Amino acid sequence: DPGDKKGNSLDSCSLAELWLDRSRSPLWFISHWWGEAILAFVECVIEHANVFNLSDECLYWVCAYANNQSEIQLDGSPKDSPFFAALYEAEGALVVMDHHATTVERAWCALENVLVSFWQKLYAIAGTDENQQPFILTQRPAPVDISRAEVEHPGEVDRFSDRYQTERQLQFPRTPLGRALLTEFESARASKEEDQEKIAKYVEEKEEGGFAAANSRIRVMAAAALCGMAIKDEFDRTIFERVPQVLFESHAPFHLSCQSNMLQLIILYGGKEVLRMADSLTIQEPFQAELVRDIANAVHASKDLSQLKLFWQRSKIQDAQAK
């Protein structure tokens, strides 16, 4: 009966212990629901590595493979769990979603997202379409977007890396995006009721940004991606109506690679709350925060859509979008 490199039997060690001869820190931590298709999960991780230009030496921490499942102890505080230490050491977290975004409904994933938000880790979301084609959402242009812009438009890297991020994310499945937009981690469930209660108690006591900050982070990621997508008749328009409000309610500054699409949503669905939205944006040239406020004010002050259209056509945003 062969064992791992430390001499443990195969039935009493993790896959990581079997493969590695020493402890190593992960670069990325993966938060996921264990019920997604394994091949889809693998495709998501491979695509993430490609988008971030990661080497073959990069290590991901996955609970199913990093922990000895026959000996793992989760009876104490969540802070004493193996995943807590792994997430603390990792530089970033990748959230892998199935088509129904079940991840946002699981209590342990909720806790992981609370910690990711509090520790301000790099953050990305992965999902696959019905053909298991993987797609990755990123908070800002990823290394693959920047590299492409440096080659194709060396004089306008910021502008075109934004555009390439938008293009790359256009095909992300809309169903999980819609579910993510409505995330309420405080309502997430665990297989054991005591785990759910323990997680809720820990989050409430530690005040590490809480569920609200984690909810906001994943909702904003979904909203930012939806900004770049065309509104289709068959898609539930009420989802798009929530985008401006989600961005307005953000708990932290965020980056949009498609300000023009966001402003189009404001024109369609804008209200009083959009007047302050620009204060939460980091906007790349040629997009200006003042222009966001001007258009938002015009939407709020005027019901004349023809004049709004004229204002839209004169703006730098329209010019940039047309190029």
C-alpha positions as CSV (number, residue, x, y, z in Angstrom):
1,D,0.0,0.0,0.0
2,P,2.0,3.0,-1.2
3,G,1.6,6.3,0.6
4,D,2.5,9.9,0.3
5,K,6.0,11.4,0.5
6,K,5.8,11.7,4.3
7,G,5.0,8.0,4.7
8,N,1.3,8.3,5.3
9,S,-1.1,5.7,3.9
10,L,-3.1,6.7,0.8
11,D,-6.3,6.4,2.8
12,S,-5.0,8.9,5.4
13,C,-3.6,11.8,3.3
14,S,-4.7,14.6,1.0
15,L,-4.0,14.7,-2.7
16,A,-1.7,17.7,-2.0
17,E,0.3,15.6,0.6
18,L,0.6,12.9,-2.0
19,W,2.0,15.2,-4.7
20,L,4.1,17.7,-2.7
21,D,7.2,16.9,-0.6
22,R,7.0,20.1,1.5
23,S,4.5,22.8,2.6
24,R,4.0,25.6,0.2
25,S,1.8,28.7,0.2
26,P,-0.9,29.0,-2.4
27,L,-1.0,32.0,-4.7
28,W,-4.7,31.7,-5.2
29,F,-7.5,30.4,-3.0
30,I,-10.5,28.8,-4.7
31,S,-14.0,29.4,-3.2
32,H,-16.6,27.1,-4.8
33,W,-19.5,24.8,-4.3
34,W,-18.5,21.2,-4.4
35,G,-21.4,20.3,-6.6
36,E,-20.2,21.7,-9.9
37,A,-19.0,19.5,-12.7
38,I,-15.3,18.6,-12.2
39,L,-14.4,19.2,-15.8
40,A,-16.1,22.6,-15.8
41,F,-14.2,23.4,-12.6
42,V,-10.9,22.5,-14.2
43,E,-11.6,24.5,-17.3
44,C,-12.3,27.6,-15.1
45,V,-9.0,27.2,-13.3
46,I,-7.1,26.8,-16.5
47,E,-8.7,29.9,-18.0
48,H,-8.0,31.9,-14.8
49,A,-4.3,30.9,-15.1
50,N,-4.3,32.1,-18.7
51,V,-6.0,35.4,-18.0
52,F,-3.5,36.2,-15.2
53,N,-0.5,34.9,-17.1
54,L,0.3,32.5,-14.3
55,S,3.2,30.0,-14.6
56,D,2.9,26.2,-14.2
57,E,4.4,26.6,-10.8
58,C,1.5,28.6,-9.5
59,L,-0.4,26.8,-6.7
60,Y,-4.2,27.0,-6.1
61,W,-5.7,25.9,-2.7
62,V,-8.8,23.7,-3.2
63,C,-10.3,22.3,0.0
64,A,-11.2,19.0,-1.6
65,Y,-7.6,18.3,-2.5
66,A,-5.6,20.2,0.1
67,N,-7.3,18.8,3.2
68,N,-7.2,15.3,4.4
69,Q,-11.0,14.7,4.3
70,S,-10.9,11.8,6.7
71,E,-9.3,13.9,9.4
72,I,-10.4,17.5,8.8
73,Q,-11.8,19.1,12.0
74,L,-14.3,22.0,11.8
75,D,-15.7,21.8,15.3
76,G,-13.9,24.9,16.7
77,S,-13.9,28.5,15.6
78,P,-13.8,29.1,11.8
79,K,-10.5,30.9,12.5
80,D,-9.0,27.5,13.4
81,S,-10.0,25.8,10.1
82,P,-7.4,25.0,7.5
83,F,-9.0,27.1,4.9
84,F,-8.7,30.2,7.1
85,A,-4.9,29.9,7.1
86,A,-4.7,29.2,3.4
87,L,-6.9,32.1,2.5
88,Y,-4.8,34.4,4.7
89,E,-1.6,33.4,2.9
90,A,-3.0,33.5,-0.6
91,E,-2.7,36.7,-2.8
92,G,-6.1,36.3,-4.3
93,A,-9.3,34.4,-4.3
94,L,-11.1,32.8,-7.3
95,V,-14.8,32.2,-6.9
96,V,-16.0,29.4,-9.2
97,M,-19.7,29.4,-10.0
98,D,-22.0,26.9,-11.5
99,H,-24.8,28.0,-13.8
100,H,-27.1,28.7,-10.8
101,A,-24.4,30.6,-8.8
102,T,-24.9,28.1,-5.9
103,T,-21.7,29.3,-4.4
104,V,-23.3,32.4,-3.1
105,E,-25.9,30.3,-1.3
106,R,-23.3,28.2,0.7
107,A,-22.4,29.4,4.2
108,W,-18.7,28.4,4.1
109,C,-18.3,30.2,0.8
110,A,-20.0,33.2,2.4
111,L,-17.4,33.3,5.2
112,E,-14.6,33.0,2.7
113,N,-16.0,36.0,0.8
114,V,-16.3,38.0,4.0
115,L,-12.6,37.3,4.7
116,V,-11.6,38.1,1.1
117,S,-13.4,41.4,1.4
118,F,-11.9,42.3,4.7
119,W,-8.3,41.3,3.7
120,Q,-8.7,43.1,0.4
121,K,-7.5,40.1,-1.6
122,L,-7.3,40.1,-5.4
123,Y,-10.7,38.8,-6.6
124,A,-11.9,37.1,-9.7
125,I,-15.1,35.1,-10.6
126,A,-15.2,32.1,-13.0
127,G,-18.1,30.5,-14.7
128,T,-18.9,28.3,-17.8
129,D,-21.6,28.4,-20.4
130,E,-23.7,25.4,-21.4
131,N,-20.8,24.1,-23.5
132,Q,-18.4,24.3,-20.5
133,Q,-16.6,27.2,-22.2
134,P,-15.0,29.1,-19.3
135,F,-15.0,32.9,-18.7
136,I,-13.4,35.1,-16.0
137,L,-14.5,38.3,-14.4
138,T,-11.8,40.6,-13.0
139,Q,-11.9,43.7,-10.9
140,R,-9.7,45.6,-13.4
141,P,-8.0,44.8,-16.7
142,A,-6.1,41.5,-16.2
143,P,-2.6,40.9,-17.3
144,V,-3.8,39.3,-20.5
145,D,-5.8,42.5,-21.4
146,I,-2.8,44.8,-20.6
147,S,-0.4,42.6,-22.6
148,R,-2.7,42.7,-25.6
149,A,-3.0,46.5,-25.3
150,E,0.8,47.0,-25.0
151,V,1.3,45.1,-28.3
152,E,-1.6,46.5,-30.3
153,H,-1.9,50.0,-28.9
154,P,1.3,50.9,-27.0
155,G,0.4,54.6,-26.8
156,E,-3.1,54.0,-25.3
157,V,-2.6,51.0,-23.0
158,D,-5.1,52.2,-20.3
159,R,-7.9,52.9,-22.7
160,F,-7.5,49.7,-24.7
161,S,-6.9,47.4,-21.8
162,D,-10.2,48.6,-20.4
163,R,-11.9,47.8,-23.8
164,Y,-10.3,44.3,-24.0
165,Q,-11.5,43.5,-20.4
166,T,-15.0,44.4,-21.5
167,E,-14.8,42.3,-24.6
168,R,-13.4,39.4,-22.7
169,Q,-16.2,39.4,-20.2
170,L,-19.1,39.9,-22.7
171,Q,-19.9,36.1,-22.9
172,F,-19.9,35.4,-19.2
173,P,-23.2,33.5,-18.5
174,R,-26.0,35.9,-17.6
175,T,-27.9,33.6,-15.2
176,P,-25.1,33.4,-12.6
177,L,-24.5,37.2,-13.0
178,G,-28.2,37.8,-12.3
179,R,-28.0,35.6,-9.2
180,A,-24.8,37.2,-8.0
181,L,-26.4,40.7,-8.3
182,L,-28.8,39.6,-5.6
183,T,-26.3,38.0,-3.3
184,E,-27.3,37.8,0.4
185,F,-24.5,35.9,2.1
186,E,-26.2,36.2,5.5
187,S,-28.9,33.9,4.1
188,A,-26.5,31.2,2.9
189,R,-26.9,27.6,4.2
190,A,-24.6,24.9,5.4
191,S,-25.0,21.2,5.3
192,K,-24.9,21.3,9.2
193,E,-27.1,23.8,10.9
194,E,-24.4,24.2,13.7
195,D,-21.9,25.3,11.0
196,Q,-24.3,27.9,9.7
197,E,-24.9,29.3,13.2
198,K,-21.1,29.2,14.0
199,I,-20.3,31.2,10.8
200,A,-23.0,33.8,11.4
201,K,-21.8,34.3,15.0
202,Y,-18.2,34.6,14.0
203,V,-19.0,37.2,11.3
204,E,-21.2,39.2,13.7
205,E,-18.6,39.2,16.5
206,K,-15.5,39.9,14.5
207,E,-17.0,42.9,12.5
208,E,-14.6,42.2,9.6
209,G,-16.7,44.2,7.2
210,G,-19.5,41.7,7.7
211,F,-21.8,40.1,5.2
212,A,-22.8,43.6,3.8
213,A,-19.3,44.4,2.5
214,A,-18.9,40.9,1.0
215,N,-22.4,41.2,-0.6
216,S,-21.4,44.5,-2.1
217,R,-18.1,43.2,-3.5
218,I,-19.6,40.4,-5.5
219,R,-22.7,42.4,-6.5
220,V,-20.5,45.2,-7.9
221,M,-18.4,42.6,-9.9
222,A,-21.6,41.3,-11.5
223,A,-23.0,44.8,-12.1
224,A,-19.7,46.0,-13.7
225,A,-19.8,43.0,-16.1
226,L,-23.5,43.6,-17.0
227,C,-22.6,47.2,-17.8
228,G,-20.7,46.0,-20.8
229,M,-23.5,43.8,-22.1
230,A,-26.3,44.7,-24.5
231,I,-29.8,44.5,-23.0
232,K,-31.6,41.7,-24.8
233,D,-35.4,41.4,-24.9
234,E,-35.4,37.8,-23.7
235,F,-33.3,38.7,-20.6
236,D,-35.0,39.8,-17.5
237,R,-34.8,43.6,-17.7
238,T,-35.4,43.9,-13.9
239,I,-31.8,42.6,-13.4
240,F,-30.4,45.5,-15.5
241,E,-32.5,47.9,-13.5
242,R,-30.7,47.0,-10.4
243,V,-27.2,47.8,-11.8
244,P,-27.1,51.6,-11.1
245,Q,-28.4,51.0,-7.5
246,V,-25.8,48.3,-6.9
247,L,-23.0,50.5,-8.0
248,F,-24.3,53.4,-6.0
249,E,-24.4,51.2,-2.8
250,S,-20.9,50.0,-3.3
251,H,-18.9,49.7,0.0
252,A,-15.6,50.5,-1.7
253,P,-14.3,52.3,-4.8
254,F,-14.5,50.2,-8.0
255,H,-13.3,50.2,-11.5
256,L,-15.5,50.2,-14.6
257,S,-14.0,49.4,-18.0
258,C,-17.2,50.5,-19.8
259,Q,-18.4,53.8,-18.5
260,S,-20.4,54.4,-21.7
261,N,-22.5,51.4,-21.1
262,M,-23.1,52.3,-17.5
263,L,-24.3,55.8,-18.5
264,Q,-26.6,54.2,-21.0
265,L,-28.1,52.3,-18.1
266,I,-28.4,55.5,-16.2
267,I,-30.3,57.1,-19.1
268,L,-32.6,54.2,-19.2
269,Y,-33.2,53.6,-15.5
270,G,-31.6,56.6,-13.7
271,G,-33.0,58.2,-10.6
272,K,-31.9,60.5,-7.8
273,E,-29.3,58.1,-6.5
274,V,-27.2,58.2,-9.6
275,L,-26.2,61.8,-8.9
276,R,-23.7,60.7,-6.3
277,M,-22.5,57.6,-8.2
278,A,-19.5,59.3,-9.7
279,D,-17.9,59.7,-6.3
280,S,-17.4,55.9,-6.2
281,L,-15.8,55.5,-9.6
282,T,-12.2,55.3,-10.7
283,I,-12.5,56.5,-14.3
284,Q,-9.8,56.3,-16.9
285,E,-9.2,58.9,-19.6
286,P,-11.0,60.0,-21.7
287,F,-13.9,59.4,-19.4
288,Q,-14.3,62.1,-16.8
289,A,-16.1,62.0,-13.4
290,E,-17.6,65.5,-14.2
291,L,-19.2,64.1,-17.4
292,V,-20.8,61.3,-15.4
293,R,-22.3,63.9,-13.0
294,D,-23.4,66.1,-15.9
295,I,-25.3,63.3,-17.7
296,A,-26.8,62.0,-14.4
297,N,-28.0,65.6,-13.6
298,A,-29.5,65.9,-17.1
299,V,-31.3,62.6,-16.6
300,H,-32.7,63.7,-13.3
301,A,-33.6,67.2,-14.4
302,S,-35.1,66.6,-17.8
303,K,-37.8,64.3,-19.2
304,D,-37.0,65.3,-22.7
305,L,-35.4,62.2,-24.1
306,S,-34.6,63.9,-27.4
307,Q,-32.4,66.4,-25.6
308,L,-30.8,63.7,-23.6
309,K,-30.0,61.9,-26.8
310,L,-28.4,65.1,-28.2
311,F,-26.4,65.5,-25.0
312,W,-25.3,61.9,-25.3
313,Q,-24.2,62.3,-28.9
314,R,-22.1,65.4,-28.0
315,S,-20.3,63.7,-25.1
316,K,-16.8,62.3,-25.2
317,I,-18.3,59.0,-24.1
318,Q,-20.2,58.7,-27.4
319,D,-17.1,59.6,-29.4
320,A,-15.0,57.1,-27.5
321,Q,-17.6,54.4,-27.9
322,A,-17.8,55.0,-31.7
323,K,-14.0,54.5,-32.2
